Amino acid sequence: MSQVRNEQTKLLAGNLDRLSSAFGIIGVVTPVIAWSYEFPTAPPATAKSVAFSLVWFAAAVVLHLMARHLLRRLRA
C-alpha cells in the first residue's frame, strides 16, 4: 500500500508544480513580454499591475513549495 500512496503523492506534487509553472507564465511572463514588446492590448505598467504580477508570482511560489512539502512525505 505504501507504493500506491507514494505514487499518488508524486502525482499530486507534479500537478501542483505544473500549476505553479502555469501561474508564473500567466501572471509574470505574459505581462512582462507584453510590456517589453509594447503590445497595444497590454495593460499599462502601473504599480497596480506590477503588484498584480507579484501576487501571481507569490501564488506560484506557494504552490511549488507545497509540492516540495508533499514529496517530503514519501515513505520508504
mmCIF file as gemmi writes it, N, C-alpha and C atoms, coordinates in Angstrom:
data_model
loop_
_atom_site.group_PDB
_atom_site.id
_atom_site.type_symbol
_atom_site.label_atom_id
_atom_site.label_alt_id
_atom_site.label_comp_id
_atom_site.label_asym_id
_atom_site.label_entity_id
_atom_site.label_seq_id
_atom_site.pdbx_PDB_ins_code
_atom_site.Cartn_x
_atom_site.Cartn_y
_atom_site.Cartn_z
_atom_site.occupancy
_atom_site.B_iso_or_equiv
_atom_site.pdbx_formal_charge
_atom_site.auth_seq_id
_atom_site.auth_asym_id
_atom_site.pdbx_PDB_model_num
ATOM 1 N N . MET Axp A 1 ? 0.812 -1.199 0 1 0 ? 1 A 1
ATOM 2 C CA . MET Axp A 1 ? 0 0 0 1 0 ? 1 A 1
ATOM 3 C C . MET Axp A 1 ? 0.855 1.261 0 1 0 ? 1 A 1
ATOM 4 N N . SER Axp A 2 ? 2.054 1.169 0.553 1 0 ? 2 A 1
ATOM 5 C CA . SER Axp A 2 ? 2.935 2.325 0.629 1 0 ? 2 A 1
ATOM 6 C C . SER Axp A 2 ? 3.347 2.811 -0.758 1 0 ? 2 A 1
ATOM 7 N N . GLN Axp A 3 ? 3.555 1.875 -1.696 1 0 ? 3 A 1
ATOM 8 C CA . GLN Axp A 3 ? 3.958 2.265 -3.043 1 0 ? 3 A 1
ATOM 9 C C . GLN Axp A 3 ? 2.838 3.012 -3.754 1 0 ? 3 A 1
ATOM 10 N N . VAL Axp A 4 ? 1.611 2.598 -3.538 1 0 ? 4 A 1
ATOM 11 C CA . VAL Axp A 4 ? 0.474 3.284 -4.154 1 0 ? 4 A 1
ATOM 12 C C . VAL Axp A 4 ? 0.375 4.698 -3.607 1 0 ? 4 A 1
ATOM 13 N N . ARG Axp A 5 ? 0.505 4.834 -2.294 1 0 ? 5 A 1
ATOM 14 C CA . ARG Axp A 5 ? 0.45 6.163 -1.674 1 0 ? 5 A 1
ATOM 15 C C . ARG Axp A 5 ? 1.593 7.043 -2.179 1 0 ? 5 A 1
ATOM 16 N N . ASN Axp A 6 ? 2.775 6.482 -2.322 1 0 ? 6 A 1
ATOM 17 C CA . ASN Axp A 6 ? 3.912 7.241 -2.847 1 0 ? 6 A 1
ATOM 18 C C . ASN Axp A 6 ? 3.637 7.739 -4.266 1 0 ? 6 A 1
ATOM 19 N N . GLU Axp A 7 ? 3.087 6.876 -5.099 1 0 ? 7 A 1
ATOM 20 C CA . GLU Axp A 7 ? 2.805 7.276 -6.482 1 0 ? 7 A 1
ATOM 21 C C . GLU Axp A 7 ? 1.721 8.351 -6.535 1 0 ? 7 A 1
ATOM 22 N N . GLN Axp A 8 ? 0.715 8.221 -5.681 1 0 ? 8 A 1
ATOM 23 C CA . GLN Axp A 8 ? -0.329 9.249 -5.639 1 0 ? 8 A 1
ATOM 24 C C . GLN Axp A 8 ? 0.235 10.574 -5.146 1 0 ? 8 A 1
ATOM 25 N N . THR Axp A 9 ? 1.125 10.516 -4.187 1 0 ? 9 A 1
ATOM 26 C CA . THR Axp A 9 ? 1.756 11.729 -3.673 1 0 ? 9 A 1
ATOM 27 C C . THR Axp A 9 ? 2.616 12.383 -4.75 1 0 ? 9 A 1
ATOM 28 N N . LYS Axp A 10 ? 3.375 11.572 -5.485 1 0 ? 10 A 1
ATOM 29 C CA . LYS Axp A 10 ? 4.209 12.123 -6.561 1 0 ? 10 A 1
ATOM 30 C C . LYS Axp A 10 ? 3.358 12.732 -7.663 1 0 ? 10 A 1
ATOM 31 N N . LEU Axp A 11 ? 2.238 12.101 -7.972 1 0 ? 11 A 1
ATOM 32 C CA . LEU Axp A 11 ? 1.335 12.637 -8.989 1 0 ? 11 A 1
ATOM 33 C C . LEU Axp A 11 ? 0.767 13.982 -8.545 1 0 ? 11 A 1
ATOM 34 N N . LEU Axp A 12 ? 0.323 14.071 -7.303 1 0 ? 12 A 1
ATOM 35 C CA . LEU Axp A 12 ? -0.219 15.329 -6.794 1 0 ? 12 A 1
ATOM 36 C C . LEU Axp A 12 ? 0.852 16.411 -6.762 1 0 ? 12 A 1
ATOM 37 N N . ALA Axp A 13 ? 2.048 16.072 -6.325 1 0 ? 13 A 1
ATOM 38 C CA . ALA Axp A 13 ? 3.137 17.041 -6.281 1 0 ? 13 A 1
ATOM 39 C C . ALA Axp A 13 ? 3.492 17.531 -7.685 1 0 ? 13 A 1
ATOM 40 N N . GLY Axp A 14 ? 3.503 16.63 -8.641 1 0 ? 14 A 1
ATOM 41 C CA . GLY Axp A 14 ? 3.783 17.029 -10.026 1 0 ? 14 A 1
ATOM 42 C C . GLY Axp A 14 ? 2.712 17.953 -10.575 1 0 ? 14 A 1
ATOM 43 N N . ASN Axp A 15 ? 1.458 17.655 -10.265 1 0 ? 15 A 1
ATOM 44 C CA . ASN Axp A 15 ? 0.37 18.519 -10.722 1 0 ? 15 A 1
ATOM 45 C C . ASN Axp A 15 ? 0.46 19.906 -10.094 1 0 ? 15 A 1
ATOM 46 N N . LEU Axp A 16 ? 0.769 19.958 -8.808 1 0 ? 16 A 1
ATOM 47 C CA . LEU Axp A 16 ? 0.916 21.261 -8.152 1 0 ? 16 A 1
ATOM 48 C C . LEU Axp A 16 ? 2.076 22.044 -8.748 1 0 ? 16 A 1
ATOM 49 N N . ASP Axp A 17 ? 3.162 21.359 -9.058 1 0 ? 17 A 1
ATOM 50 C CA . ASP Axp A 17 ? 4.31 22.053 -9.637 1 0 ? 17 A 1
ATOM 51 C C . ASP Axp A 17 ? 3.996 22.574 -11.045 1 0 ? 17 A 1
ATOM 52 N N . ARG Axp A 18 ? 3.265 21.788 -11.827 1 0 ? 18 A 1
ATOM 53 C CA . ARG Axp A 18 ? 2.864 22.271 -13.151 1 0 ? 18 A 1
ATOM 54 C C . ARG Axp A 18 ? 1.909 23.456 -13.039 1 0 ? 18 A 1
ATOM 55 N N . LEU Axp A 19 ? 1.031 23.42 -12.054 1 0 ? 19 A 1
ATOM 56 C CA . LEU Axp A 19 ? 0.126 24.54 -11.829 1 0 ? 19 A 1
ATOM 57 C C . LEU Axp A 19 ? 0.911 25.787 -11.426 1 0 ? 19 A 1
ATOM 58 N N . SER Axp A 20 ? 1.95 25.603 -10.627 1 0 ? 20 A 1
ATOM 59 C CA . SER Axp A 20 ? 2.775 26.754 -10.248 1 0 ? 20 A 1
ATOM 60 C C . SER Axp A 20 ? 3.486 27.336 -11.471 1 0 ? 20 A 1
ATOM 61 N N . SER Axp A 21 ? 3.907 26.486 -12.384 1 0 ? 21 A 1
ATOM 62 C CA . SER Axp A 21 ? 4.513 26.979 -13.627 1 0 ? 21 A 1
ATOM 63 C C . SER Axp A 21 ? 3.507 27.767 -14.448 1 0 ? 21 A 1
ATOM 64 N N . ALA Axp A 22 ? 2.293 27.274 -14.524 1 0 ? 22 A 1
ATOM 65 C CA . ALA Axp A 22 ? 1.249 27.985 -15.265 1 0 ? 22 A 1
ATOM 66 C C . ALA Axp A 22 ? 0.956 29.337 -14.63 1 0 ? 22 A 1
ATOM 67 N N . PHE Axp A 23 ? 0.909 29.4 -13.298 1 0 ? 23 A 1
ATOM 68 C CA . PHE Axp A 23 ? 0.677 30.674 -12.617 1 0 ? 23 A 1
ATOM 69 C C . PHE Axp A 23 ? 1.796 31.658 -12.942 1 0 ? 23 A 1
ATOM 70 N N . GLY Axp A 24 ? 3.033 31.179 -12.946 1 0 ? 24 A 1
ATOM 71 C CA . GLY Axp A 24 ? 4.16 32.059 -13.266 1 0 ? 24 A 1
ATOM 72 C C . GLY Axp A 24 ? 4.096 32.576 -14.691 1 0 ? 24 A 1
ATOM 73 N N . ILE Axp A 25 ? 3.717 31.719 -15.613 1 0 ? 25 A 1
ATOM 74 C CA . ILE Axp A 25 ? 3.632 32.142 -17.014 1 0 ? 25 A 1
ATOM 75 C C . ILE Axp A 25 ? 2.485 33.115 -17.221 1 0 ? 25 A 1
ATOM 76 N N . ILE Axp A 26 ? 1.325 32.8 -16.646 1 0 ? 26 A 1
ATOM 77 C CA . ILE Axp A 26 ? 0.156 33.659 -16.821 1 0 ? 26 A 1
ATOM 78 C C . ILE Axp A 26 ? 0.355 35.011 -16.148 1 0 ? 26 A 1
ATOM 79 N N . GLY Axp A 27 ? 0.832 35 -14.918 1 0 ? 27 A 1
ATOM 80 C CA . GLY Axp A 27 ? 0.867 36.228 -14.14 1 0 ? 27 A 1
ATOM 81 C C . GLY Axp A 27 ? 2.129 37.046 -14.234 1 0 ? 27 A 1
ATOM 82 N N . VAL Axp A 28 ? 3.235 36.435 -14.648 1 0 ? 28 A 1
ATOM 83 C CA . VAL Axp A 28 ? 4.504 37.158 -14.663 1 0 ? 28 A 1
ATOM 84 C C . VAL Axp A 28 ? 5.081 37.255 -16.075 1 0 ? 28 A 1
ATOM 85 N N . VAL Axp A 29 ? 5.286 36.121 -16.703 1 0 ? 29 A 1
ATOM 86 C CA . VAL Axp A 29 ? 5.961 36.109 -18.005 1 0 ? 29 A 1
ATOM 87 C C . VAL Axp A 29 ? 5.135 36.831 -19.07 1 0 ? 29 A 1
ATOM 88 N N . THR Axp A 30 ? 3.843 36.532 -19.125 1 0 ? 30 A 1
ATOM 89 C CA . THR Axp A 30 ? 2.991 37.136 -20.148 1 0 ? 30 A 1
ATOM 90 C C . THR Axp A 30 ? 2.947 38.66 -20.043 1 0 ? 30 A 1
ATOM 91 N N . PRO Axp A 31 ? 2.694 39.239 -18.856 1 0 ? 31 A 1
ATOM 92 C CA . PRO Axp A 31 ? 2.696 40.702 -18.79 1 0 ? 31 A 1
ATOM 93 C C . PRO Axp A 31 ? 4.058 41.328 -19.099 1 0 ? 31 A 1
ATOM 94 N N . VAL Axp A 32 ? 5.133 40.688 -18.639 1 0 ? 32 A 1
ATOM 95 C CA . VAL Axp A 32 ? 6.468 41.248 -18.899 1 0 ? 32 A 1
ATOM 96 C C . VAL Axp A 32 ? 6.758 41.259 -20.399 1 0 ? 32 A 1
ATOM 97 N N . ILE Axp A 33 ? 6.402 40.203 -21.095 1 0 ? 33 A 1
ATOM 98 C CA . ILE Axp A 33 ? 6.6 40.172 -22.545 1 0 ? 33 A 1
ATOM 99 C C . ILE Axp A 33 ? 5.725 41.223 -23.221 1 0 ? 33 A 1
ATOM 100 N N . ALA Axp A 34 ? 4.482 41.337 -22.768 1 0 ? 34 A 1
ATOM 101 C CA . ALA Axp A 34 ? 3.581 42.33 -23.359 1 0 ? 34 A 1
ATOM 102 C C . ALA Axp A 34 ? 4.11 43.744 -23.144 1 0 ? 34 A 1
ATOM 103 N N . TRP Axp A 35 ? 4.667 44.008 -21.961 1 0 ? 35 A 1
ATOM 104 C CA . TRP Axp A 35 ? 5.21 45.342 -21.702 1 0 ? 35 A 1
ATOM 105 C C . TRP Axp A 35 ? 6.484 45.588 -22.498 1 0 ? 35 A 1
ATOM 106 N N . SER Axp A 36 ? 7.335 44.589 -22.599 1 0 ? 36 A 1
ATOM 107 C CA . SER Axp A 36 ? 8.608 44.796 -23.291 1 0 ? 36 A 1
ATOM 108 C C . SER Axp A 36 ? 8.434 44.979 -24.788 1 0 ? 36 A 1
ATOM 109 N N . TYR Axp A 37 ? 7.44 44.309 -25.376 1 0 ? 37 A 1
ATOM 110 C CA . TYR Axp A 37 ? 7.191 44.468 -26.807 1 0 ? 37 A 1
ATOM 111 C C . TYR Axp A 37 ? 6.133 45.53 -27.098 1 0 ? 37 A 1
ATOM 112 N N . GLU Axp A 38 ? 5.643 46.162 -26.042 1 0 ? 38 A 1
ATOM 113 C CA . GLU Axp A 38 ? 4.666 47.246 -26.151 1 0 ? 38 A 1
ATOM 114 C C . GLU Axp A 38 ? 3.447 46.839 -26.983 1 0 ? 38 A 1
ATOM 115 N N . PHE Axp A 39 ? 2.871 45.695 -26.646 1 0 ? 39 A 1
ATOM 116 C CA . PHE Axp A 39 ? 1.647 45.26 -27.319 1 0 ? 39 A 1
ATOM 117 C C . PHE Axp A 39 ? 0.525 46.248 -27.022 1 0 ? 39 A 1
ATOM 118 N N . PRO Axp A 40 ? -0.286 46.563 -27.998 1 0 ? 40 A 1
ATOM 119 C CA . PRO Axp A 40 ? -1.355 47.54 -27.763 1 0 ? 40 A 1
ATOM 120 C C . PRO Axp A 40 ? -2.411 47.048 -26.771 1 0 ? 40 A 1
ATOM 121 N N . THR Axp A 41 ? -2.555 45.741 -26.615 1 0 ? 41 A 1
ATOM 122 C CA . THR Axp A 41 ? -3.557 45.208 -25.687 1 0 ? 41 A 1
ATOM 123 C C . THR Axp A 41 ? -3.004 44.997 -24.282 1 0 ? 41 A 1
ATOM 124 N N . ALA Axp A 42 ? -1.718 45.278 -24.077 1 0 ? 42 A 1
ATOM 125 C CA . ALA Axp A 42 ? -1.11 45.078 -22.762 1 0 ? 42 A 1
ATOM 126 C C . ALA Axp A 42 ? -1.616 46.137 -21.792 1 0 ? 42 A 1
ATOM 127 N N . PRO Axp A 43 ? -1.866 45.728 -20.565 1 0 ? 43 A 1
ATOM 128 C CA . PRO Axp A 43 ? -2.245 46.737 -19.58 1 0 ? 43 A 1
ATOM 129 C C . PRO Axp A 43 ? -1.059 47.661 -19.301 1 0 ? 43 A 1
ATOM 130 N N . PRO Axp A 44 ? -1.318 48.885 -18.918 1 0 ? 44 A 1
ATOM 131 C CA . PRO Axp A 44 ? -0.194 49.792 -18.636 1 0 ? 44 A 1
ATOM 132 C C . PRO Axp A 44 ? 0.627 49.27 -17.451 1 0 ? 44 A 1
ATOM 133 N N . ALA Axp A 45 ? 1.902 49.499 -17.498 1 0 ? 45 A 1
ATOM 134 C CA . ALA Axp A 45 ? 2.799 49.028 -16.434 1 0 ? 45 A 1
ATOM 135 C C . ALA Axp A 45 ? 2.729 49.99 -15.254 1 0 ? 45 A 1
ATOM 136 N N . THR Axp A 46 ? 1.656 49.91 -14.512 1 0 ? 46 A 1
ATOM 137 C CA . THR Axp A 46 ? 1.475 50.754 -13.335 1 0 ? 46 A 1
ATOM 138 C C . THR Axp A 46 ? 1.839 49.958 -12.089 1 0 ? 46 A 1
ATOM 139 N N . ALA Axp A 47 ? 1.845 50.63 -10.964 1 0 ? 47 A 1
ATOM 140 C CA . ALA Axp A 47 ? 2.148 49.951 -9.702 1 0 ? 47 A 1
ATOM 141 C C . ALA Axp A 47 ? 1.107 48.871 -9.415 1 0 ? 47 A 1
ATOM 142 N N . LYS Axp A 48 ? -0.134 49.125 -9.794 1 0 ? 48 A 1
ATOM 143 C CA . LYS Axp A 48 ? -1.198 48.15 -9.563 1 0 ? 48 A 1
ATOM 144 C C . LYS Axp A 48 ? -0.972 46.878 -10.38 1 0 ? 48 A 1
ATOM 145 N N . SER Axp A 49 ? -0.597 47.02 -11.645 1 0 ? 49 A 1
ATOM 146 C CA . SER Axp A 49 ? -0.384 45.836 -12.481 1 0 ? 49 A 1
ATOM 147 C C . SER Axp A 49 ? 0.882 45.082 -12.07 1 0 ? 49 A 1
ATOM 148 N N . VAL Axp A 50 ? 1.894 45.804 -11.617 1 0 ? 50 A 1
ATOM 149 C CA . VAL Axp A 50 ? 3.1 45.127 -11.124 1 0 ? 50 A 1
ATOM 150 C C . VAL Axp A 50 ? 2.784 44.369 -9.84 1 0 ? 50 A 1
ATOM 151 N N . ALA Axp A 51 ? 1.984 44.965 -8.966 1 0 ? 51 A 1
ATOM 152 C CA . ALA Axp A 51 ? 1.574 44.272 -7.745 1 0 ? 51 A 1
ATOM 153 C C . ALA Axp A 51 ? 0.753 43.032 -8.075 1 0 ? 51 A 1
ATOM 154 N N . PHE Axp A 52 ? -0.098 43.143 -9.088 1 0 ? 52 A 1
ATOM 155 C CA . PHE Axp A 52 ? -0.89 42.004 -9.536 1 0 ? 52 A 1
ATOM 156 C C . PHE Axp A 52 ? 0.024 40.865 -9.991 1 0 ? 52 A 1
ATOM 157 N N . SER Axp A 53 ? 1.076 41.191 -10.726 1 0 ? 53 A 1
ATOM 158 C CA . SER Axp A 53 ? 2.04 40.174 -11.162 1 0 ? 53 A 1
ATOM 159 C C . SER Axp A 53 ? 2.774 39.569 -9.971 1 0 ? 53 A 1
ATOM 160 N N . LEU Axp A 54 ? 3.084 40.381 -8.984 1 0 ? 54 A 1
ATOM 161 C CA . LEU Axp A 54 ? 3.758 39.862 -7.798 1 0 ? 54 A 1
ATOM 162 C C . LEU Axp A 54 ? 2.866 38.898 -7.024 1 0 ? 54 A 1
ATOM 163 N N . VAL Axp A 55 ? 1.566 39.148 -7.009 1 0 ? 55 A 1
ATOM 164 C CA . VAL Axp A 55 ? 0.635 38.229 -6.359 1 0 ? 55 A 1
ATOM 165 C C . VAL Axp A 55 ? 0.629 36.887 -7.087 1 0 ? 55 A 1
ATOM 166 N N . TRP Axp A 56 ? 0.604 36.921 -8.417 1 0 ? 56 A 1
ATOM 167 C CA . TRP Axp A 56 ? 0.665 35.68 -9.204 1 0 ? 56 A 1
ATOM 168 C C . TRP Axp A 56 ? 1.978 34.947 -8.932 1 0 ? 56 A 1
ATOM 169 N N . PHE Axp A 57 ? 3.07 35.693 -8.844 1 0 ? 57 A 1
ATOM 170 C CA . PHE Axp A 57 ? 4.368 35.077 -8.572 1 0 ? 57 A 1
ATOM 171 C C . PHE Axp A 57 ? 4.381 34.437 -7.187 1 0 ? 57 A 1
ATOM 172 N N . ALA Axp A 58 ? 3.831 35.131 -6.206 1 0 ? 58 A 1
ATOM 173 C CA . ALA Axp A 58 ? 3.774 34.582 -4.851 1 0 ? 58 A 1
ATOM 174 C C . ALA Axp A 58 ? 2.93 33.311 -4.822 1 0 ? 58 A 1
ATOM 175 N N . ALA Axp A 59 ? 1.82 33.305 -5.543 1 0 ? 59 A 1
ATOM 176 C CA . ALA Axp A 59 ? 0.985 32.111 -5.604 1 0 ? 59 A 1
ATOM 177 C C . ALA Axp A 59 ? 1.747 30.952 -6.248 1 0 ? 59 A 1
ATOM 178 N N . ALA Axp A 60 ? 2.534 31.245 -7.28 1 0 ? 60 A 1
ATOM 179 C CA . ALA Axp A 60 ? 3.331 30.211 -7.929 1 0 ? 60 A 1
ATOM 180 C C . ALA Axp A 60 ? 4.37 29.64 -6.967 1 0 ? 60 A 1
ATOM 181 N N . VAL Axp A 61 ? 4.994 30.502 -6.2 1 0 ? 61 A 1
ATOM 182 C CA . VAL Axp A 61 ? 6 30.04 -5.234 1 0 ? 61 A 1
ATOM 183 C C . VAL Axp A 61 ? 5.346 29.177 -4.162 1 0 ? 61 A 1
ATOM 184 N N . VAL Axp A 62 ? 4.19 29.599 -3.669 1 0 ? 62 A 1
ATOM 185 C CA . VAL Axp A 62 ? 3.487 28.821 -2.639 1 0 ? 62 A 1
ATOM 186 C C . VAL Axp A 62 ? 3.112 27.442 -3.173 1 0 ? 62 A 1
ATOM 187 N N . LEU Axp A 63 ? 2.593 27.375 -4.387 1 0 ? 63 A 1
ATOM 188 C CA . LEU Axp A 63 ? 2.236 26.078 -4.97 1 0 ? 63 A 1
ATOM 189 C C . LEU Axp A 63 ? 3.463 25.184 -5.126 1 0 ? 63 A 1
ATOM 190 N N . HIS Axp A 64 ? 4.568 25.769 -5.553 1 0 ? 64 A 1
ATOM 191 C CA . HIS Axp A 64 ? 5.8 24.995 -5.713 1 0 ? 64 A 1
ATOM 192 C C . HIS Axp A 64 ? 6.284 24.468 -4.357 1 0 ? 64 A 1
ATOM 193 N N . LEU Axp A 65 ? 6.23 25.3 -3.341 1 0 ? 65 A 1
ATOM 194 C CA . LEU Axp A 65 ? 6.657 24.863 -2.012 1 0 ? 65 A 1
ATOM 195 C C . LEU Axp A 65 ? 5.727 23.8 -1.443 1 0 ? 65 A 1
ATOM 196 N N . MET Axp A 66 ? 4.442 23.893 -1.761 1 0 ? 66 A 1
ATOM 197 C CA . MET Axp A 66 ? 3.504 22.846 -1.347 1 0 ? 66 A 1
ATOM 198 C C . MET Axp A 66 ? 3.874 21.51 -1.99 1 0 ? 66 A 1
ATOM 199 N N . ALA Axp A 67 ? 4.246 21.55 -3.263 1 0 ? 67 A 1
ATOM 200 C CA . ALA Axp A 67 ? 4.65 20.328 -3.962 1 0 ? 67 A 1
ATOM 201 C C . ALA Axp A 67 ? 5.897 19.732 -3.321 1 0 ? 67 A 1
ATOM 202 N N . ARG Axp A 68 ? 6.857 20.577 -2.989 1 0 ? 68 A 1
ATOM 203 C CA . ARG Axp A 68 ? 8.07 20.081 -2.336 1 0 ? 68 A 1
ATOM 204 C C . ARG Axp A 68 ? 7.758 19.48 -0.972 1 0 ? 68 A 1
ATOM 205 N N . HIS Axp A 69 ? 6.852 20.109 -0.239 1 0 ? 69 A 1
ATOM 206 C CA . HIS Axp A 69 ? 6.461 19.59 1.067 1 0 ? 69 A 1
ATOM 207 C C . HIS Axp A 69 ? 5.793 18.217 0.928 1 0 ? 69 A 1
ATOM 208 N N . LEU Axp A 70 ? 4.974 18.062 -0.074 1 0 ? 70 A 1
ATOM 209 C CA . LEU Axp A 70 ? 4.333 16.756 -0.303 1 0 ? 70 A 1
ATOM 210 C C . LEU Axp A 70 ? 5.361 15.662 -0.569 1 0 ? 70 A 1
ATOM 211 N N . LEU Axp A 71 ? 6.385 15.99 -1.326 1 0 ? 71 A 1
ATOM 212 C CA . LEU Axp A 71 ? 7.401 14.986 -1.649 1 0 ? 71 A 1
ATOM 213 C C . LEU Axp A 71 ? 8.202 14.563 -0.429 1 0 ? 71 A 1
ATOM 214 N N . ARG Axp A 72 ? 8.28 15.417 0.585 1 0 ? 72 A 1
ATOM 215 C CA . ARG Axp A 72 ? 8.99 15.041 1.809 1 0 ? 72 A 1
ATOM 216 C C . ARG Axp A 72 ? 8.221 13.967 2.585 1 0 ? 72 A 1
ATOM 217 N N . ARG Axp A 73 ? 6.943 13.812 2.274 1 0 ? 73 A 1
ATOM 218 C CA . ARG Axp A 73 ? 6.115 12.832 2.979 1 0 ? 73 A 1
ATOM 219 C C . ARG Axp A 73 ? 6.217 11.433 2.388 1 0 ? 73 A 1
ATOM 220 N N . LEU Axp A 74 ? 7.025 11.237 1.356 1 0 ? 74 A 1
ATOM 221 C CA . LEU Axp A 74 ? 7.152 9.911 0.741 1 0 ? 74 A 1
ATOM 222 C C . LEU Axp A 74 ? 7.737 8.925 1.759 1 0 ? 74 A 1
ATOM 223 N N . ARG Axp A 75 ? 7.248 7.702 1.678 1 0 ? 75 A 1
ATOM 224 C CA . ARG Axp A 75 ? 7.693 6.659 2.599 1 0 ? 75 A 1
ATOM 225 C C . ARG Axp A 75 ? 8.595 5.663 1.872 1 0 ? 75 A 1
ATOM 226 N N . ALA Axp A 76 ? 9.528 5.141 2.598 1 0 ? 76 A 1
ATOM 227 C CA . ALA Axp A 76 ? 10.453 4.153 2.013 1 0 ? 76 A 1
ATOM 228 C C . ALA Axp A 76 ? 9.837 2.779 1.97 1 0 ? 76 A 1
